[in-house]
Amino acid sequence: MSPVYLRLKELREAKGLTQVALAGLVGCRGATINDLENHKSRRIDLDLLGRLARALSVEPGELFGEAGRTPARSNTRGPKPQRH
């Protein structure tokens, strides 16, 4: 197993998108999204990686996580105010 995995499903679900909806946004087949999410694909085209990142509003590097680590939850509300 690779020490790196694609966080596609986690990020897609956080956006409230189905596999088919995401596929439509990035111009690929729903089966391609399914294969990527279920680790059936060993390669990903860099152009597709960029389109996925844009569709999910993340930087391309944020699509990847380390195997064995709990994914960090993104803070969509911005930083917490500091208390004095």
Backbone as CSV, one residue per row, in Angstrom:
resi,resn,N_x,N_y,N_z,CA_x,CA_y,CA_z,C_x,C_y,C_z
1,MET,0.845,-1.181,0.000,0.000,0.000,0.000,0.891,1.245,0.000
2,SER,0.482,2.213,-0.755,1.233,3.454,-0.850,1.098,4.257,0.445
3,PRO,2.147,4.970,0.854,2.060,5.796,2.058,1.243,7.068,1.832
4,VAL,0.822,7.302,0.587,0.045,8.495,0.254,-1.290,8.049,-0.353
5,TYR,-2.358,8.733,-0.027,-3.654,8.415,-0.617,-4.324,9.707,-1.083
6,LEU,-5.289,9.539,-1.955,-6.046,10.661,-2.489,-7.268,10.901,-1.599
7,ARG,-7.425,12.117,-1.091,-8.523,12.478,-0.188,-9.778,12.897,-0.957
8,LEU,-9.936,12.400,-2.153,-10.992,12.853,-3.045,-12.388,12.689,-2.447
9,LYS,-12.698,11.529,-1.918,-14.037,11.278,-1.377,-14.341,12.225,-0.220
10,GLU,-13.411,12.352,0.686,-13.584,13.236,1.849,-13.875,14.674,1.399
11,LEU,-13.092,15.169,0.461,-13.256,16.547,-0.001,-14.523,16.715,-0.835
12,ARG,-14.840,15.713,-1.651,-16.057,15.774,-2.472,-17.303,15.810,-1.589
13,GLU,-17.346,14.934,-0.596,-18.508,14.891,0.298,-18.634,16.176,1.114
14,ALA,-17.507,16.763,1.500,-17.545,18.027,2.247,-18.175,19.139,1.403
15,LYS,-18.036,19.058,0.092,-18.635,20.031,-0.824,-20.081,19.677,-1.167
16,GLY,-20.549,18.502,-0.714,-21.915,18.076,-1.006,-22.117,17.621,-2.443
17,LEU,-21.054,17.118,-3.065,-21.127,16.684,-4.462,-21.198,15.169,-4.566
18,THR,-21.923,14.687,-5.569,-21.894,13.267,-5.899,-20.700,13.020,-6.813
19,GLN,-20.373,11.763,-7.007,-19.297,11.428,-7.933,-19.628,11.925,-9.341
20,VAL,-20.877,11.742,-9.756,-21.298,12.156,-11.097,-21.241,13.679,-11.239
21,ALA,-21.653,14.399,-10.197,-21.605,15.866,-10.247,-20.160,16.357,-10.348
22,LEU,-19.267,15.779,-9.568,-17.859,16.175,-9.628,-17.279,15.840,-10.998
23,ALA,-17.616,14.677,-11.503,-17.135,14.285,-12.832,-17.584,15.297,-13.883
24,GLY,-18.818,15.759,-13.791,-19.313,16.756,-14.730,-18.561,18.070,-14.628
25,LEU,-18.187,18.452,-13.423,-17.452,19.704,-13.228,-16.038,19.652,-13.808
26,VAL,-15.430,18.474,-13.756,-14.037,18.369,-14.194,-13.882,17.748,-15.577
27,GLY,-14.990,17.306,-16.169,-14.930,16.772,-17.525,-14.379,15.369,-17.640
28,CYS,-14.764,14.501,-16.712,-14.374,13.097,-16.820,-15.607,12.237,-16.536
29,ARG,-15.420,10.926,-16.588,-16.534,10.014,-16.326,-16.708,9.805,-14.821
30,GLY,-17.928,9.528,-14.404,-18.185,9.202,-13.008,-17.385,7.991,-12.570
31,ALA,-17.177,7.048,-13.490,-16.394,5.847,-13.188,-14.948,6.207,-12.849
32,THR,-14.433,7.265,-13.457,-13.067,7.702,-13.157,-12.976,8.184,-11.716
33,ILE,-13.960,8.979,-11.281,-13.988,9.462,-9.891,-14.096,8.267,-8.947
34,ASN,-14.970,7.325,-9.277,-15.146,6.137,-8.446,-13.844,5.354,-8.348
35,ASP,-13.167,5.168,-9.463,-11.904,4.427,-9.452,-10.853,5.134,-8.598
36,LEU,-10.784,6.453,-8.698,-9.814,7.210,-7.894,-10.137,7.102,-6.406
37,GLU,-11.408,7.209,-6.059,-11.805,7.144,-4.645,-11.600,5.762,-4.046
38,ASN,-11.715,4.738,-4.863,-11.620,3.366,-4.364,-10.275,2.718,-4.664
39,HIS,-9.288,3.567,-4.960,-7.906,3.121,-5.148,-7.770,2.078,-6.256
40,LYS,-8.621,2.163,-7.270,-8.536,1.261,-8.418,-7.626,1.836,-9.493
41,SER,-7.297,3.100,-9.400,-6.383,3.743,-10.345,-5.044,3.967,-9.659
42,ARG,-3.980,3.648,-10.341,-2.646,3.854,-9.783,-2.039,5.155,-10.266
43,ARG,-2.640,5.752,-11.274,-2.104,6.991,-11.851,-3.203,8.023,-11.967
44,ILE,-2.784,9.279,-11.937,-3.725,10.365,-12.175,-3.023,11.404,-13.042
45,ASP,-3.698,11.835,-14.063,-3.183,12.853,-14.960,-3.070,14.178,-14.201
46,LEU,-1.964,14.881,-14.369,-1.766,16.146,-13.645,-2.814,17.188,-14.017
47,ASP,-3.276,17.181,-15.258,-4.324,18.104,-15.664,-5.620,17.815,-14.905
48,LEU,-5.967,16.529,-14.791,-7.161,16.147,-14.037,-6.992,16.508,-12.565
49,LEU,-5.823,16.307,-12.025,-5.555,16.667,-10.636,-5.823,18.160,-10.412
50,GLY,-5.357,18.989,-11.326,-5.603,20.429,-11.230,-7.074,20.773,-11.323
51,ARG,-7.786,20.126,-12.235,-9.231,20.385,-12.373,-9.991,19.948,-11.127
52,LEU,-9.600,18.819,-10.539,-10.239,18.358,-9.303,-9.998,19.359,-8.176
53,ALA,-8.775,19.833,-8.053,-8.450,20.801,-7.003,-9.291,22.070,-7.164
54,ARG,-9.389,22.574,-8.387,-10.198,23.785,-8.620,-11.669,23.543,-8.294
55,ALA,-12.203,22.408,-8.719,-13.615,22.096,-8.471,-13.900,21.951,-6.980
56,LEU,-12.921,21.483,-6.224,-13.096,21.269,-4.784,-12.583,22.449,-3.958
57,SER,-12.114,23.502,-4.635,-11.625,24.722,-3.978,-10.476,24.456,-3.003
58,VAL,-9.530,23.622,-3.447,-8.354,23.334,-2.635,-7.111,23.455,-3.512
59,GLU,-5.954,23.533,-2.885,-4.695,23.478,-3.610,-4.451,22.016,-4.003
60,PRO,-3.787,21.750,-5.125,-3.561,20.360,-5.536,-2.937,19.484,-4.445
61,GLY,-2.015,20.008,-3.674,-1.387,19.225,-2.619,-2.348,18.802,-1.523
62,GLU,-3.444,19.553,-1.357,-4.443,19.216,-0.334,-5.259,17.989,-0.710
63,LEU,-5.142,17.533,-1.956,-5.853,16.327,-2.374,-5.207,15.067,-1.817
64,PHE,-4.000,15.197,-1.290,-3.261,14.033,-0.810,-3.174,14.006,0.704
65,GLY,-3.180,12.799,1.246,-2.992,12.606,2.676,-2.056,11.441,2.903
66,GLU,-1.564,11.315,4.120,-0.680,10.202,4.475,-1.503,9.042,4.993
67,ALA,-1.202,7.850,4.509,-1.876,6.649,4.995,-1.595,6.484,6.485
68,GLY,-2.618,6.089,7.228,-2.439,5.863,8.656,-2.631,7.095,9.510
69,ARG,-2.861,8.257,8.882,-3.088,9.488,9.643,-4.521,9.919,9.467
70,THR,-5.102,10.417,10.523,-6.460,10.930,10.452,-6.436,12.236,9.677
71,PRO,-7.297,12.362,8.639,-7.310,13.604,7.874,-7.704,14.791,8.743
72,ALA,-7.021,15.887,8.550,-7.364,17.112,9.272,-8.629,17.699,8.688
73,ARG,-9.470,18.194,9.528,-10.683,18.857,9.051,-10.338,20.285,8.690
74,SER,-10.871,20.708,7.557,-10.577,22.081,7.145,-11.414,23.047,7.960
75,ASN,-10.846,24.189,8.232,-11.529,25.219,8.996,-12.152,26.188,8.006
76,THR,-13.447,25.995,7.725,-14.103,26.806,6.713,-14.567,28.148,7.247
77,ARG,-14.502,28.334,8.555,-14.962,29.596,9.131,-13.838,30.586,9.380
78,GLY,-12.631,30.222,9.068,-11.512,31.114,9.307,-10.932,30.893,10.681
79,PRO,-9.891,31.635,11.004,-9.231,31.440,12.307,-10.110,31.896,13.461
80,LYS,-9.914,31.249,14.602,-10.652,31.636,15.805,-10.056,32.927,16.349
81,PRO,-10.905,33.790,16.873,-10.372,35.023,17.480,-9.557,34.678,18.722
82,GLN,-8.500,35.434,18.961,-7.662,35.200,20.138,-8.267,35.898,21.342
83,ARG,-8.186,35.185,22.459,-8.671,35.779,23.722,-7.496,36.365,24.462
84,HIS,-7.719,37.493,25.088,-6.640,38.154,25.829,-6.858,38.041,27.298
